[in-house]
Amino acid sequence: MSEHPSPGEKKSLIERIRQLSAPLDPEPSAYPASYQPLEGIRAVVFDIYGTLLISASGDIGAGEGSDEDPDFHKALAAAGLQCSDEQLHGTRLLHAAVRSAQAIRRREGIEYPEVDILRVWEEVIREIADILPIGQVSWQQLRSMALEYECLTNPVWPMPGASHTLHRLHERGLILGIVSNAQFYTPLMFPALLDAEPGQFGFDPILCTWSFEALEAKPSTALFQRTIGALEINHGIPADEILYVGNDMLKDIWPAQATGCRTALFAGDSRSLRLRGDDERCRNTVPDIVITELTQLLSVCG
């Protein structure tokens, strides 16, 4: 079984996301919008969770505080594995495997390590092999478990205006990119919930930097430099002609500004808005604009 899903499996994963998803509405924040047209913007680069997608947890993943073993058991069942042992505490094993993988990357010198969630689940299955006589688990089963657990513990839904805004920006000739903390299932959210592949919105794969592929997470500036470098090489667009849009002052606005981009803080959902006033890196960081609806970008760019 390949590490990459076949077209048939991809279709099944997309359908499963749809089955597990239900409409969410953003919760308005008290943070006011403040925006105006920005001259010279030729590319717009987006964060995903909390920006293009409403996230029940405000970010990717359920978070360290979650200990939802029923959802862990449902994830196993989705892959055809059954476990009746109530003492398994699989969610704790999952969080421990994440911390272990991150520690390895830190020892390699990565300040903000990311994990490949499939490798994490692979490690968890190895840990519980003595309890579950499950034998060899395929990549397809690992993908099924990981996606099921994510959808159960961190439901997402398109932010209002996301599809319209992306299509209009693309129609205006702006180049679109992504820099996001993500896992393999994140790109699948586009066809599942926005009814179009990323490329149909104008996202060139070369300009999409996903943390699980780099094994490095925001706020690492290295992730931003990947997409900035690709925009310069492939489109001749320098950093100061790029607008980065995100909901987190530390993970989005600070590193985007540090790499020379102009920035838009998305403050349209109180669950995901992260001002980080207690972090010294953010105290003197001011975004170029603040938007509370994605469609406001249409008054800013192009």
N, C-alpha and C positions, 0 to 999 in steps of 0.2 A: 504494500500500500504506500502510495506516494505521500510525501509531506505536504503536497499541494492537492487540493480537492479536484476531482474530475468535474467536467461540466454538469453531469448529473447530480453529483453530490453537492456542488455549489447551489444548484437549483433547490435541492432539498433543504439546505441550510437557510437559504433566503426565505423559503416558505415557513420554516420553523420560527424564524425571527418574527414573521408576520403573525403567526399563531400565538406567540407569547407576548405580543405587544398590544397596548391599548392606548388610546389618546391621553396625553398629558397636556396641561396648560401651564405656561410660565406663571410664576408668582412675582408680581411686580415688585421692584425694589424702590426704595425712596431716593435712589441716586439719580440726579437729573441728567437728561441728555444735554449735550453741548457740542454742536458740530457745525461745520461750514464746508463749502467746497474746498478741496485740497488740489492745488495745481501740480501737474506733472506726475500724477499717479498712473503707472502703466501696468501694475500687477497688484493683485489682492490675494493675500495668503491667509488661510483660515485655520483656527483651532476647530476641533470637532465637539467634544463633550462640554456642554454648558454654553456653547456658542451656536453651532449649526444644529445640534441635538439637545433637546431638553433631557437632562439626566436626573433621575429620582434622587441619586446620591450627590449630584453636583459635579461628578467627575467620573472617569472610567473606574470600574471596579466597585465592590461593595464596601471596601474599607476594612481596616483592622478591627473595628469594633463589632463587626458582624460575626455571629456565631450560629448561622442558620443551618443546622445539620439536616432538617427536613429537605431544604433545597439541595444540599449536597447529595442526599440519597436520591432525589429526583433526577439529578444530573447523571448519576450512575445508571439509574433505570433507563434514561434516554439512550444510553449506549448499550443497552441490553444486559447490564450488570445489576444484580440484586444483592442487597445487604440488609439483613434484619437485625444486625448488632447495634443496639441503641448506644452502646458505649464506645462506638468507633470515633466520635468527635472528628469527623472528616474535615470540617471547616477549619479547625485548629491546625490540622496537618497541612492544609492548603496554605494557610497564612505562614506557617513555619517554613514551608518549601519556598515561598516567595522570599522570605527574609534570608534564607540560606543562599538562594541564587543571587540576591542583591549583594550579600556579603562577599561572595566570590568576585563579583565585578568590582567592588570597592577595593579589594586586595589587588586587582589588576590596574588600579589607578583611576577608575571611573567614579567621579564625584556623585553623579546622579544616575545610578544604575537602573536599568529596566530589565524585565524578564520576558522570556517567550513563554506565554501561558501554557502552551502545549507541552513544553519541557517540564513545567511545574506540575501539571497534571500527570505526566509520565512518572515523575518522582513520587507523587502521592500514591499512585497505583502500585508502585514498587514497594512503598512503605506498608500498604495494607494487603500485600499479596499473601501474607501468612493467615490473614483473617478470611479473605475471599479467595477461594480456589479458582481464579479467573484465567490463568494461563496468559498467553500473549495477547496484548491489547493493541489494536491497529491504530494508525493515525486517524482514520475515519472515526473510530470510537472516541479518541481523545478530543477531536474537534467537536463531536456531539456533546460530550460532557462539558467542555469549556464554554461553549455557546449557551447551552441550557442554563448553566449556573449563572452566567453573566446576565442573561435575560431575566432570570428569576430574581436576582438580588439587586440588579441595577437597571430597571426598566428605562427605556429611552423613547423619545418621539421627536419628530422634526420640530424645530423652533418655528413659530409662525413666520411666514414670509421667506423661509429658507430657499425653497425651490424657485420661487419667482425671482428672488434677488440674484441667485446664482445664474439663472438663465439670462436675465437682463444684463448683468455684468459681462457675461460671455458674448452676448450679442453686440455689446458696445466695443468689443475688441480688447477688453482687458484680459491679461493673462492671469489664470487662477492657479493657486498652489495650496498645499496643506503642510503644516507642521503640527503634529499632534501626538500626544501620548495615546497609544492605541494598541490593539491586538489584532490577530488575523481576522476577527469577525467585524472589525470596525468598517472596512471598506464595503462589507456586505450590507451594512445598514442603509447605504444609498439605494441600491435596487429594492431592498426590502421595504423601506419606509418612505423613500422619496421617488420611487418608481423610475429611477434612471441610474445607470452606472456612473461612477465619477467622471469618466471620459465624456459622457454626454452633457455634462455641465461645463466641460472645458478644462477639467483637471488633467494635465499631462502627468503620467506616472513618474516622469523624471523630476517633476516639481513637487512630488508628494513624499514627505519625510515622515515615516511612521516609527515611533519609538521602539516597537518590538523587533523591527528589522535592524535598527542600529544598536539595540541592547543598551540604549542610553535614553534618559528621559528629560523632559523639560523640568527645570529651567536651564538645562545645558545649552550654551550658545552654539555648540557643535551641530545640533539639529538644525538650527536656523541657518548656519553657515552652509549646510548642504543645499538647501533650497535656494538661498541667495546666490551661491556659486553657480547653480544650474541655470538660474535666471540670467545671470551675467553671461555665461558661456553660450547658452542656446538662444537667448533673445536680446542680448545686449542691454539688459535692464539693470542698472546699479541699485544698491540697497536703498538709497534715498528716494527712489521712484517706486518703492514697494510699500503697500499698506498692509500691516498685519493686524488681524482682528481676533481678539480673544477676551475671555471673561476673568482672567486671573492676573493681577498686577505682578506677581512674582514669576509665575510660570509662562506668562505670555508677554506682558508689556515690557517688563524689565529686560529680558533677553533680546526681544525684538529691537528695542532701542539700543541696547549694547552692541548690536551688530549693524546698526545704521539705518534700520527701517523706521518709517513713520508708523504710528500705532493708533488703533481704535479700540477702546475698552467697551466691551459689550456688557451693559448693565441691565439687561432685560429680564433677568430671572434671579430673584433673591437667593434661591438655592445654590446657584453656581457662581454668583458674584463673589470674588475674592479680592478684597482691597489690601490686605496684608499690611496694615498700618504699623504693626509691631516689628516688621522686618526692615532693617536699616537700608536695604537695597531699594525699598519701595517708598521710603519717606520723601525722597526728593524726585521721584519718578512721576512725571505728569504725561498722560497720553495726549496725543495731538487732538483727538476728538473722543467724545463719549456718546454712544448710541444706546437706545433702549429698545429699538426695533431694527431688525436686519434690513428692512426696506429703506431705512434712512441712509444706508450706504449709497443708494441710487442718487441721492442729492449731494453726495460727497465726491464720487468718482465719475469721471467721464462726462 
